Every structure is written in C-alpha cells, then in structure tokens.
Amino acid sequence: MSAAVSVVRIIFLLIFLGCNSIIFAQDTKQFVLPALTNVYDVPWRKHIYLFDEFQKGKITYTKGFELDYEFDLNYNIYFEKMDFIHSSGDTLSIMNTKEIRSIQVGNKTFFHDYNTGFYEVLVPLPLSLVFRNQFILEKVEFSNGMKRVHTGTDTRGVAINYGRIYKKEFFYFFVDRKNKLHKVTKANVLKLFPEQNTEVKDYLTAHSIDFESEEDLIALTNYCNKLADVSGESKAQKRSP
C-alpha cells in the first residue's frame, strides 16, 4: 500500500510541476512593471531594446542629408524611440525626429513616420512592408491585488502607484510611394494595386495568405511589386515611338 501511495504522490508531483511549468511559460509572455518602479530596474529591462547591443548606424534625413555611422544606436521598443550612446557615455533618445526619413542600425533599416514613430523594414520600396514591435499595456494592478483591464493612456517612464502588466505584440503595415502607412489587410492590398486587382485576387486565392505570417506577407509584397514593375514597363513601351 505504501508503495502505491508513493507512486501516486510521485505522479501528483509530476503533474503539479508540469502545471507550474505551463503557468510559468504563460507568465513569461507578460512583462510586469511593479508600482513605483522604473522600467530600467526590472528583470526584463533588456527586453525593452530590439537588439542585444547598441550598433553603429546611419541617419537619413528627408532632404537627403546623412549622418553616417556617427552613433551607437538601438531601438527602444518600450518607449518607441531610437536611443543612442552619447559621448559622455549616457544613453539618450533622439528627440529631433521631424526631418528624419529613415535610420539604419547594423543591417536593419527603420522607416520613420513623424506622427507615429519607427517601423522596421522587411521589404523596401516601391511598396514597403514594415512591422512594429510594441509593448501593449493590458492591465493595471493595485496594491490590494485587484487587476483591471487598462482603458486609459499609459505614461511611459513615470513610476506610478499601481503595477502595470504588458504584453509584447507586433503589427504589419504597408508604406506606399508617398510614404503613407496602411494596415496590412486584403482590402488595402487591392486598394494599393487597383490596376492589378485581378492578378492580386488570384494570388491571394491560390496561396491562402495568412496576414499574420511574415513569410507570406513578404512573398505577397514582392509579388505585388513585380506586378507593378511589369505594368510600368508595359506603359513605357506603349508611350515610346
């Protein structure tokens, strides 16, 4: 009987540990910022940056002027800013961004929209595919343990008297020739390629595109760009004497 009890206890312990590991795995998808705590003091502080280390980069301005590999740069996902290491050794954010068109960090390029910020480029022009990593505030946690879904604004960088629970998400966008952003949807693909609607619809049907799959979206964007190139060449040939 004692042997049977021991076996049951072992099985129960394994189940308990398994459940805990599942719970832990789920919790690792969340980032908890306790009350009155700075984000740079939490265990997950390294996750606020896109790259493990700052890298040399190049800033390209809207008027074509470039600052080539003058700074060590890194994208700060939490604050949604581009950070650099100052000559004093301090880590600062690039604040004067109005005239910035793009920034290259290592071998990655970031499209910049003045109103919304930086987007990593997956496919370059003429139709660009970009995506954005973001910390999304899901809930706030009060001192009495009560959690509430967050519906207001989130003041990043300010230590406040309640805890914050974030999850990291990313979103895909198209950037057209006029540098305008469009959410990645089937409707927007067709809208951006009105003259190639039939071909685009056929491609979408044949390939069952998953609009949350980076691989599928890269292939779709490349296909649409090739369609536009072929169409442009045909028009040029018709105009030539």
Accessible surface in RSA format (square Angstrom, percent):
REM  Atomic radii and reference values for relative SASA: ProtOr
REM  Chains: A
REM  Algorithm: Lee & Richards
REM  Probe-radius: 1.40
REM  Slices: 20
REM RES _ NUM      All-atoms   Total-Side   Main-Chain    Non-polar    All polar
REM                ABS   REL    ABS   REL    ABS   REL    ABS   REL    ABS   REL
RES MET A   1   188.53  97.6 142.65  94.4  45.88 109.2 125.33 106.6  63.21  83.7
RES SER A   2    90.87  76.8  80.70 107.7  10.17  23.4  53.66 114.3  37.22  52.1
RES ALA A   3    72.09  66.3  64.32  99.3   7.77  17.7  71.38 100.5   0.71   1.9
RES ALA A   4    56.06  51.5  46.69  72.0   9.37  21.3  54.05  76.1   2.01   5.3
RES VAL A   5    60.18  39.6  58.54  53.0   1.64   4.0  60.13  52.2   0.04   0.1
RES SER A   6    54.30  45.9  52.36  69.9   1.93   4.4  25.60  54.5  28.69  40.2
RES VAL A   7    81.92  53.9  81.63  73.9   0.28   0.7  81.92  71.2   0.00   0.0
RES VAL A   8    95.28  62.7  94.25  85.3   1.03   2.5  94.79  82.4   0.48   1.3
RES ARG A   9   169.12  71.0 163.45  83.3   5.67  13.5  53.90  73.7 115.22  69.8
RES ILE A  10    98.75  56.2  97.69  72.8   1.07   2.6  98.73  71.1   0.02   0.1
RES ILE A  11    88.97  50.6  88.97  66.3   0.00   0.0  88.97  64.1   0.00   0.0
RES PHE A  12   139.04  69.6 137.35  85.1   1.69   4.4 138.83  84.2   0.22   0.6
RES LEU A  13    96.27  53.6  95.98  68.7   0.29   0.7  96.27  67.6   0.00   0.0
RES LEU A  14   112.74  62.8 104.31  74.6   8.43  21.2 104.89  73.7   7.85  21.1
RES ILE A  15   103.53  58.9  95.73  71.3   7.80  18.8 102.41  73.7   1.11   3.0
RES PHE A  16   102.81  51.4  98.84  61.2   3.97  10.3 102.66  62.2   0.15   0.4
RES LEU A  17    95.97  53.4  91.73  65.6   4.24  10.7  91.99  64.6   3.98  10.7
RES GLY A  18    29.67  36.6   0.00   N/A  29.67  36.6  28.93  79.4   0.74   1.7
RES CYS A  19    62.27  47.1  60.11  67.0   2.16   5.1  18.13  45.9  44.14  47.6
RES ASN A  20    60.62  41.8  56.84  54.9   3.78   9.1  19.19  46.2  41.42  40.0
RES SER A  21    64.60  54.6  54.13  72.2  10.47  24.1  47.13 100.4  17.47  24.5
RES ILE A  22   103.45  58.9 101.19  75.4   2.25   5.4 103.45  74.5   0.00   0.0
RES ILE A  23    91.76  52.2  91.76  68.4   0.00   0.0  91.76  66.1   0.00   0.0
RES PHE A  24   139.55  69.8 137.37  85.1   2.18   5.7 139.55  84.6   0.00   0.0
RES ALA A  25    53.32  49.0  48.38  74.7   4.94  11.2  51.62  72.7   1.69   4.5
RES GLN A  26   108.73  60.8 103.28  75.5   5.45  13.0  32.52  69.2  76.21  57.8
RES ASP A  27    78.17  54.8  72.55  72.2   5.62  13.3  23.11  54.4  55.05  54.9
RES THR A  28    74.87  53.3  52.17  52.9  22.70  54.1  47.29  63.5  27.58  41.7
RES LYS A  29   152.10  74.2 141.79  87.0  10.31  24.6  94.14  84.7  57.96  61.7
RES GLN A  30    67.37  37.7  56.44  41.2  10.93  26.0  10.47  22.3  56.90  43.2
RES PHE A  31    22.12  11.1  21.66  13.4   0.46   1.2  22.12  13.4   0.00   0.0
RES VAL A  32    66.30  43.6  59.93  54.3   6.37  15.4  59.93  52.1   6.37  17.3
RES LEU A  33     2.75   1.5   2.67   1.9   0.08   0.2   2.67   1.9   0.08   0.2
RES PRO A  34    64.60  47.1  58.45  53.3   6.15  22.4  62.46  51.6   2.14  13.3
RES ALA A  35    42.60  39.2  27.62  42.6  14.98  34.1  27.97  39.4  14.63  38.8
RES LEU A  36   129.04  71.9 103.28  73.9  25.76  64.8 103.28  72.5  25.76  69.3
RES THR A  37    32.16  22.9  27.47  27.8   4.69  11.2  18.38  24.7  13.77  20.8
RES ASN A  38    66.09  45.6  58.89  56.9   7.20  17.3  17.26  41.5  48.83  47.2
RES VAL A  39     4.26   2.8   1.61   1.5   2.65   6.4   1.61   1.4   2.65   7.2
RES TYR A  40    98.78  46.1  90.03  51.2   8.76  22.8  76.69  57.6  22.09  27.2
RES ASP A  41   103.32  72.4  76.00  75.6  27.32  64.6  22.71  53.4  80.62  80.4
RES VAL A  42     3.82   2.5   2.54   2.3   1.28   3.1   3.82   3.3   0.00   0.0
RES PRO A  43   128.98  94.0  99.16  90.4  29.82 108.4 104.96  86.7  24.02 149.3
RES TRP A  44    26.45  10.6  24.02  11.6   2.42   5.7  26.41  14.1   0.04   0.1
RES ARG A  45   110.21  46.3 107.82  55.0   2.39   5.7  18.64  25.5  91.57  55.5
RES LYS A  46   172.24  84.0 158.68  97.4  13.56  32.3 106.37  95.7  65.87  70.2
RES HIS A  47    95.38  52.1  91.60  63.7   3.78   9.7  50.89  52.4  44.49  51.8
RES ILE A  48     0.50   0.3   0.50   0.4   0.00   0.0   0.50   0.4   0.00   0.0
RES TYR A  49    36.84  17.2  27.83  15.8   9.01  23.5  26.62  20.0  10.22  12.6
RES LEU A  50    50.07  27.9  26.55  19.0  23.52  59.1  27.28  19.2  22.79  61.3
RES PHE A  51    29.50  14.8  23.84  14.8   5.66  14.7  27.68  16.8   1.82   5.2
RES ASP A  52   153.85 107.8 113.65 113.1  40.20  95.1  36.77  86.5 117.08 116.8
RES GLU A  53   131.56  75.5 125.30  94.8   6.26  14.9  43.75  84.6  87.81  71.7
RES PHE A  54    48.90  24.5  28.01  17.4  20.89  54.4  28.01  17.0  20.89  59.8
RES GLN A  55    61.91  34.6  57.25  41.8   4.66  11.1  24.27  51.7  37.65  28.6
RES LYS A  56   108.00  52.7 102.55  62.9   5.45  13.0  71.34  64.2  36.67  39.1
RES GLY A  57     1.75   2.2   0.00   N/A   1.75   2.2   0.06   0.2   1.70   3.8
RES LYS A  58    48.26  23.5  47.55  29.2   0.71   1.7   6.65   6.0  41.61  44.3
RES ILE A  59     5.05   2.9   5.05   3.8   0.00   0.0   5.05   3.6   0.00   0.0
RES THR A  60    12.72   9.0  12.72  12.9   0.00   0.0   5.20   7.0   7.51  11.4
RES TYR A  61    46.63  21.8  46.63  26.5   0.00   0.0  26.87  20.2  19.76  24.4
RES THR A  62    67.30  47.9  46.57  47.2  20.73  49.4  43.84  58.9  23.46  35.5
RES LYS A  63   186.07  90.8 148.33  91.0  37.73  89.8  99.58  89.6  86.48  92.1
RES GLY A  64    43.62  53.8   0.00   N/A  43.62  53.8  23.88  65.5  19.74  44.2
RES PHE A  65   125.15  62.6 116.50  72.2   8.65  22.5 124.01  75.2   1.14   3.3
RES GLU A  66    79.91  45.9  62.70  47.4  17.21  41.0  13.95  27.0  65.96  53.9
RES LEU A  67    50.68  28.2  49.29  35.3   1.39   3.5  50.07  35.2   0.61   1.6
RES ASP A  68    75.23  52.7  60.92  60.6  14.31  33.8  23.62  55.6  51.60  51.5
RES TYR A  69   103.90  48.5  88.18  50.2  15.71  40.9  65.38  49.1  38.51  47.5
RES GLU A  70   107.56  61.8  82.77  62.6  24.80  59.0   9.50  18.4  98.07  80.1
RES PHE A  71    67.48  33.8  64.72  40.1   2.76   7.2  67.43  40.9   0.04   0.1
RES ASP A  72    43.55  30.5  41.80  41.6   1.75   4.1   3.38   8.0  40.17  40.1
RES LEU A  73     0.47   0.3   0.47   0.3   0.00   0.0   0.47   0.3   0.00   0.0
RES ASN A  74     1.69   1.2   1.69   1.6   0.00   0.0   0.00   0.0   1.69   1.6
RES TYR A  75     5.79   2.7   5.79   3.3   0.00   0.0   5.79   4.4   0.00   0.0
RES ASN A  76     0.88   0.6   0.88   0.9   0.00   0.0   0.00   0.0   0.88   0.9
RES ILE A  77     2.41   1.4   2.41   1.8   0.00   0.0   2.41   1.7   0.00   0.0
RES TYR A  78     1.24   0.6   0.50   0.3   0.74   1.9   0.23   0.2   1.00   1.2
RES PHE A  79    45.97  23.0  32.91  20.4  13.06  34.0  34.44  20.9  11.54  33.0
RES GLU A  80    48.54  27.9  39.05  29.5   9.49  22.6  10.72  20.7  37.82  30.9
RES LYS A  81    77.18  37.7  76.21  46.8   0.97   2.3  38.58  34.7  38.60  41.1
RES MET A  82     0.34   0.2   0.02   0.0   0.32   0.8   0.02   0.0   0.32   0.4
RES ASP A  83     2.96   2.1   2.96   3.0   0.00   0.0   0.09   0.2   2.87   2.9
RES PHE A  84    29.77  14.9  29.77  18.4   0.00   0.0  29.77  18.0   0.00   0.0
RES ILE A  85    64.46  36.7  53.37  39.8  11.09  26.7  53.37  38.4  11.09  30.1
RES HIS A  86    74.94  41.0  69.63  48.4   5.30  13.6  40.90  42.1  34.04  39.6
RES SER A  87   117.15  99.0  67.65  90.3  49.51 114.0  60.91 129.7  56.25  78.8
RES SER A  88    77.88  65.8  35.34  47.2  42.54  98.0  45.54  97.0  32.34  45.3
RES GLY A  89    51.97  64.1   0.00   N/A  51.97  64.1  28.45  78.1  23.52  52.7
RES ASP A  90    83.24  58.3  79.05  78.7   4.19   9.9  14.22  33.5  69.02  68.8
RES THR A  91    69.16  49.2  41.87  42.4  27.29  65.0  20.53  27.6  48.64  73.5
RES LEU A  92    80.51  44.8  75.98  54.4   4.52  11.4  80.51  56.5   0.00   0.0
RES SER A  93    33.70  28.5  21.83  29.1  11.87  27.3   6.00  12.8  27.69  38.8
RES ILE A  94    24.38  13.9  18.56  13.8   5.82  14.0  20.90  15.1   3.48   9.4
RES MET A  95   135.60  70.2 110.03  72.8  25.56  60.9 104.72  89.0  30.88  40.9
RES ASN A  96   125.23  86.4 111.07 107.3  14.16  34.1  40.56  97.6  84.67  81.8
RES THR A  97    21.77  15.5  20.51  20.8   1.26   3.0   7.93  10.7  13.84  20.9
RES LYS A  98   127.81  62.4 116.71  71.6  11.10  26.4  59.18  53.3  68.63  73.1
RES GLU A  99    77.14  44.3  76.74  58.1   0.40   0.9  40.25  77.9  36.89  30.1
RES ILE A 100     3.80   2.2   0.15   0.1   3.66   8.8   0.15   0.1   3.66   9.9
RES ARG A 101    99.16  41.6  97.22  49.6   1.94   4.6  29.62  40.5  69.54  42.1
RES SER A 102    23.99  20.3  23.99  32.0   0.00   0.0  10.33  22.0  13.65  19.1
RES ILE A 103     0.27   0.2   0.00   0.0   0.27   0.6   0.27   0.2   0.00   0.0
RES GLN A 104    46.46  26.0  44.76  32.7   1.71   4.1   5.39  11.5  41.07  31.2
RES VAL A 105     0.34   0.2   0.00   0.0   0.34   0.8   0.00   0.0   0.34   0.9
RES GLY A 106    23.94  29.5   0.00   N/A  23.94  29.5  18.89  51.8   5.05  11.3
RES ASN A 107   135.95  93.8 103.86 100.4  32.09  77.3  40.81  98.2  95.14  92.0
RES LYS A 108    81.93  40.0  80.34  49.3   1.59   3.8  32.41  29.2  49.52  52.7
RES THR A 109    54.21  38.6  51.63  52.3   2.58   6.2  29.94  40.2  24.27  36.7
RES PHE A 110     2.63   1.3   2.63   1.6   0.00   0.0   2.63   1.6   0.00   0.0
RES PHE A 111    19.96  10.0  19.47  12.1   0.49   1.3  19.96  12.1   0.00   0.0
RES HIS A 112    13.66   7.5   4.22   2.9   9.44  24.2   0.00   0.0  13.66  15.9
RES ASP A 113    29.69  20.8  26.47  26.3   3.22   7.6   3.26   7.7  26.43  26.4
RES TYR A 114   127.54  59.5 105.86  60.2  21.69  56.4  63.97  48.1  63.57  78.4
RES ASN A 115   131.67  90.8  96.53  93.3  35.14  84.6  24.97  60.1 106.70 103.1
RES THR A 116    61.38  43.7  48.12  48.8  13.26  31.6  55.69  74.8   5.69   8.6
RES GLY A 117    11.76  14.5   0.00   N/A  11.76  14.5  10.99  30.2   0.77   1.7
RES PHE A 118     7.25   3.6   5.84   3.6   1.40   3.7   5.84   3.5   1.40   4.0
RES TYR A 119     5.90   2.8   4.86   2.8   1.03   2.7   1.07   0.8   4.83   6.0
RES GLU A 120    13.53   7.8  13.16  10.0   0.37   0.9   3.52   6.8  10.01   8.2
RES VAL A 121    34.21  22.5  18.55  16.8  15.66  37.7  18.55  16.1  15.66  42.5
RES LEU A 122    40.58  22.6  14.15  10.1  26.43  66.4  17.03  12.0  23.56  63.4
RES VAL A 123     8.14   5.4   7.86   7.1   0.28   0.7   8.14   7.1   0.00   0.0
RES PRO A 124    91.58  66.7  89.84  81.9   1.74   6.3  91.43  75.5   0.15   0.9
RES LEU A 125   111.36  62.0  92.32  66.1  19.04  47.9  92.51  65.0  18.85  50.7
RES PRO A 126    31.94  23.3  28.59  26.1   3.34  12.1  31.53  26.0   0.40   2.5
RES LEU A 127     9.69   5.4   9.07   6.5   0.62   1.6   9.50   6.7   0.19   0.5
RES SER A 128     8.47   7.2   8.47  11.3   0.00   0.0   2.30   4.9   6.17   8.6
RES LEU A 129     0.00   0.0   0.00   0.0   0.00   0.0   0.00   0.0   0.00   0.0
RES VAL A 130     0.00   0.0   0.00   0.0   0.00   0.0   0.00   0.0   0.00   0.0
RES PHE A 131    27.18  13.6  26.24  16.3   0.94   2.5  26.24  15.9   0.94   2.7
RES ARG A 132    21.60   9.1  19.63  10.0   1.97   4.7   3.56   4.9  18.04  10.9
RES ASN A 133    25.21  17.4  22.32  21.6   2.89   7.0   2.73   6.6  22.47  21.7
RES GLN A 134    32.74  18.3  32.74  23.9   0.00   0.0   0.00   0.0  32.74  24.8
RES PHE A 135     1.40   0.7   0.00   0.0   1.40   3.6   0.00   0.0   1.40   4.0
RES ILE A 136    54.66  31.1  53.52  39.9   1.14   2.7  54.66  39.4   0.00   0.0
RES LEU A 137    20.17  11.2   5.38   3.8  14.79  37.2   5.38   3.8  14.79  39.8
RES GLU A 138    47.75  27.4  39.71  30.0   8.04  19.1  15.27  29.5  32.48  26.5
RES LYS A 139    77.39  37.8  77.39  47.5   0.00   0.0  27.91  25.1  49.48  52.7
RES VAL A 140     9.54   6.3   9.54   8.6   0.00   0.0   9.54   8.3   0.00   0.0
RES GLU A 141    53.44  30.7  50.19  38.0   3.25   7.7   9.26  17.9  44.17  36.1
RES PHE A 142    66.22  33.1  61.02  37.8   5.19  13.5  61.75  37.4   4.47  12.8
RES SER A 143   124.20 105.0  77.40 103.3  46.80 107.8  57.32 122.1  66.89  93.7
RES ASN A 144   113.53  78.3  72.22  69.8  41.31  99.5  46.09 110.9  67.44  65.2
RES GLY A 145    45.89  56.6   0.00   N/A  45.89  56.6  28.43  78.0  17.47  39.1
RES MET A 146   100.49  52.0  91.03  60.2   9.47  22.5  84.91  72.2  15.58  20.6
RES LYS A 147   112.29  54.8  85.21  52.3  27.08  64.5  35.42  31.9  76.87  81.9
RES ARG A 148   135.92  57.1 130.98  66.8   4.94  11.8  50.45  68.9  85.48  51.8
RES VAL A 149   101.22  66.6  92.94  84.1   8.29  20.0  92.94  80.8   8.29  22.5
RES HIS A 150    37.12  20.3  20.08  14.0  17.04  43.6  16.83  17.3  20.29  23.6
RES THR A 151   132.08  93.9  91.72  93.0  40.36  96.2  66.63  89.5  65.45  98.9
RES GLY A 152    50.74  62.6   0.00   N/A  50.74  62.6  33.59  92.2  17.14  38.4
RES THR A 153   129.14  91.8 108.80 110.3  20.34  48.5  85.97 115.5  43.16  65.2
RES ASP A 154    35.59  24.9  10.92  10.9  24.67  58.3  11.31  26.6  24.29  24.2
RES THR A 155    79.89  56.8  71.99  73.0   7.90  18.8  45.75  61.4  34.14  51.6
RES ARG A 156    61.90  26.0  41.54  21.2  20.36  48.5  23.42  32.0  38.48  23.3
RES GLY A 157    43.22  53.3   0.00   N/A  43.22  53.3  17.93  49.2  25.29  56.6
RES VAL A 158    71.25  46.9  67.03  60.7   4.22  10.2  70.81  61.5   0.44   1.2
RES ALA A 159    52.12  47.9  28.79  44.4  23.33  53.1  29.05  40.9  23.07  61.1
RES ILE A 160    38.15  21.7  33.64  25.1   4.51  10.9  37.48  27.0   0.67   1.8
RES ASN A 161   114.50  79.0  97.68  94.4  16.82  40.5  26.62  64.1  87.88  84.9
RES TYR A 162    55.48  25.9  54.18  30.8   1.30   3.4  29.81  22.4  25.67  31.6
RES GLY A 163     6.18   7.6   0.00   N/A   6.18   7.6   5.24  14.4   0.95   2.1
RES ARG A 164     3.90   1.6   3.90   2.0   0.00   0.0   0.48   0.7   3.42   2.1
RES ILE A 165     4.96   2.8   4.96   3.7   0.00   0.0   4.96   3.6   0.00   0.0
RES TYR A 166     0.00   0.0   0.00   0.0   0.00   0.0   0.00   0.0   0.00   0.0
RES LYS A 167    67.39  32.9  67.39  41.3   0.00   0.0  27.49  24.7  39.90  42.5
RES LYS A 168    69.60  34.0  44.41  27.2  25.20  60.0  26.70  24.0  42.91  45.7
RES GLU A 169    50.08  28.7  46.53  35.2   3.55   8.4  20.90  40.4  29.18  23.8
RES PHE A 170   106.77  53.4  89.66  55.5  17.11  44.5  89.66  54.4  17.11  49.0
RES PHE A 171    72.68  36.4  69.34  42.9   3.34   8.7  72.68  44.1   0.00   0.0
RES TYR A 172    21.37  10.0  12.71   7.2   8.65  22.5   9.13   6.9  12.23  15.1
RES PHE A 173    34.75  17.4  34.75  21.5   0.00   0.0  34.75  21.1   0.00   0.0
RES PHE A 174     1.04   0.5   1.04   0.6   0.00   0.0   1.04   0.6   0.00   0.0
RES VAL A 175     1.88   1.2   1.88   1.7   0.00   0.0   1.88   1.6   0.00   0.0
RES ASP A 176    25.36  17.8  24.54  24.4   0.82   1.9  12.61  29.7  12.75  12.7
RES ARG A 177   170.12  71.4 142.43  72.6  27.69  65.9  63.75  87.1 106.36  64.5
RES LYS A 178   166.85  81.4 146.73  90.0  20.11  47.9  97.68  87.9  69.17  73.7
RES ASN A 179    67.15  46.3  60.66  58.6   6.49  15.6  12.81  30.8  54.34  52.5
RES LYS A 180   124.34  60.7 123.12  75.5   1.22   2.9  67.29  60.6  57.04  60.8
RES LEU A 181    47.64  26.5  20.56  14.7  27.08  68.1  20.67  14.5  26.97  72.6
RES HIS A 182    36.16  19.8  30.39  21.1   5.77  14.8  27.32  28.2   8.84  10.3
RES LYS A 183   134.76  65.7 130.59  80.1   4.17   9.9  72.79  65.5  61.97  66.0
RES VAL A 184    16.57  10.9   2.32   2.1  14.26  34.3   2.32   2.0  14.26  38.7
RES THR A 185    52.83  37.6  49.83  50.5   2.99   7.1  50.23  67.5   2.60   3.9
RES LYS A 186   110.84  54.1 107.21  65.8   3.63   8.6  51.59  46.4  59.25  63.1
RES ALA A 187    71.99  66.2  60.03  92.6  11.96  27.2  65.59  92.4   6.40  17.0
RES ASN A 188    30.56  21.1  30.56  29.5   0.00   0.0   0.32   0.8  30.24  29.2
RES VAL A 189     0.47   0.3   0.47   0.4   0.00   0.0   0.47   0.4   0.00   0.0
RES LEU A 190    29.59  16.5  27.49  19.7   2.10   5.3  27.74  19.5   1.85   5.0
RES LYS A 191   145.77  71.1 124.42  76.3  21.36  50.8  83.80  75.4  61.97  66.0
RES LEU A 192    39.55  22.0  16.17  11.6  23.38  58.8  19.19  13.5  20.35  54.8
RES PHE A 193    13.55   6.8  12.73   7.9   0.82   2.1  13.55   8.2   0.00   0.0
RES PRO A 194    93.43  68.1  75.60  68.9  17.83  64.8  76.94  63.5  16.49 102.5
RES GLU A 195   114.76  65.9  79.42  60.1  35.34  84.1  47.25  91.4  67.51  55.1
RES GLN A 196    17.67   9.9  17.67  12.9   0.00   0.0   6.43  13.7  11.24   8.5
RES ASN A 197    44.93  31.0  43.45  42.0   1.48   3.6  15.70  37.8  29.22  28.2
RES THR A 198    93.91  66.8  90.13  91.4   3.78   9.0  56.53  75.9  37.37  56.5
RES GLU A 199    73.61  42.3  71.65  54.2   1.96   4.7  27.70  53.6  45.91  37.5
RES VAL A 200     0.00   0.0   0.00   0.0   0.00   0.0   0.00   0.0   0.00   0.0
RES LYS A 201   103.07  50.3 101.84  62.5   1.23   2.9  48.38  43.5  54.70  58.3
RES ASP A 202    87.36  61.2  82.83  82.4   4.53  10.7  28.28  66.6  59.08  58.9
RES TYR A 203    26.18  12.2  21.27  12.1   4.92  12.8  17.83  13.4   8.36  10.3
RES LEU A 204    13.66   7.6   7.73   5.5   5.94  14.9   7.98   5.6   5.68  15.3
RES THR A 205   113.01  80.4  90.50  91.8  22.51  53.6  74.41 100.0  38.60  58.3
RES ALA A 206    79.31  72.9  39.75  61.3  39.56  90.0  49.99  70.4  29.32  77.7
RES HIS A 207    99.84  54.6  77.24  53.7  22.60  57.8  57.92  59.7  41.92  48.8
RES SER A 208    92.81  78.4  68.27  91.1  24.54  56.5  47.30 100.7  45.51  63.8
RES ILE A 209    24.94  14.2   4.29   3.2  20.65  49.8   4.29   3.1  20.65  56.0
RES ASP A 210    75.92  53.2  69.27  68.9   6.66  15.7  27.24  64.1  48.68  48.6
RES PHE A 211    54.47  27.3  43.84  27.2  10.63  27.7  43.84  26.6  10.63  30.4
RES GLU A 212   143.91  82.6 129.83  98.2  14.08  33.5  43.58  84.3 100.34  81.9
RES SER A 213    29.11  24.6  22.17  29.6   6.94  16.0  17.26  36.8  11.85  16.6
RES GLU A 214    74.46  42.7  69.47  52.6   4.99  11.9  18.03  34.9  56.42  46.1
RES GLU A 215   139.71  80.2 131.27  99.3   8.44  20.1  48.95  94.7  90.76  74.1
RES ASP A 216    39.96  28.0  37.94  37.8   2.02   4.8   2.73   6.4  37.22  37.1
RES LEU A 217     0.04   0.0   0.02   0.0   0.02   0.1   0.02   0.0   0.02   0.1
RES ILE A 218    51.49  29.3  51.49  38.4   0.00   0.0  51.49  37.1   0.00   0.0
RES ALA A 219    44.83  41.2  36.29  56.0   8.54  19.4  41.76  58.8   3.07   8.1
RES LEU A 220     0.35   0.2   0.35   0.2   0.00   0.0   0.35   0.2   0.00   0.0
RES THR A 221     0.42   0.3   0.00   0.0   0.41   1.0   0.41   0.6   0.00   0.0
RES ASN A 222    60.92  42.0  59.29  57.3   1.64   3.9  15.21  36.6  45.72  44.2
RES TYR A 223    64.38  30.1  61.43  35.0   2.95   7.7  45.93  34.5  18.46  22.8
RES CYS A 224     1.07   0.8   1.07   1.2   0.00   0.0   0.00   0.0   1.07   1.2
RES ASN A 225    12.93   8.9  12.93  12.5   0.00   0.0   9.15  22.0   3.78   3.7
RES LYS A 226   139.32  68.0 137.99  84.7   1.32   3.2  82.40  74.2  56.92  60.6
RES LEU A 227    29.79  16.6  27.28  19.5   2.51   6.3  27.77  19.5   2.02   5.4
RES ALA A 228    22.08  20.3  13.90  21.5   8.18  18.6  14.91  21.0   7.17  19.0
RES ASP A 229    71.73  50.2  65.03  64.7   6.70  15.8  23.11  54.4  48.62  48.5
RES VAL A 230    91.74  60.4  91.53  82.9   0.21   0.5  91.53  79.5   0.21   0.6
RES SER A 231    26.73  22.6  20.39  27.2   6.34  14.6  15.75  33.5  10.98  15.4
RES GLY A 232    36.81  45.4   0.00   N/A  36.81  45.4  31.80  87.3   5.01  11.2
RES GLU A 233   109.12  62.6 104.42  79.0   4.70  11.2  38.65  74.8  70.47  57.5
RES SER A 234    46.98  39.7  44.91  59.9   2.07   4.8  22.94  48.8  24.04  33.7
RES LYS A 235    90.11  44.0  88.60  54.4   1.51   3.6  60.88  54.8  29.23  31.1
RES ALA A 236    47.94  44.1  41.60  64.2   6.34  14.4  42.83  60.3   5.10  13.5
RES GLN A 237   131.26  73.4 117.83  86.1  13.43  32.0  41.88  89.1  89.38  67.8
RES LYS A 238   177.65  86.7 142.86  87.7  34.79  82.8  94.72  85.3  82.93  88.3
RES ARG A 239   179.37  75.3 146.33  74.6  33.04  78.7  78.95 107.9 100.41  60.9
RES SER A 240    65.13  55.0  46.24  61.7  18.88  43.5  37.49  79.8  27.64  38.7
RES PRO A 241   179.47 130.8 107.21  97.7  72.26 262.7 147.76 122.0  31.71 197.1
END  Absolute sums over single chains surface
CHAIN  1 A    15375.5      12905.7       2469.8       8988.8       6386.7
END  Absolute sums over all chains
TOTAL         15375.5      12905.7       2469.8       8988.8       6386.7
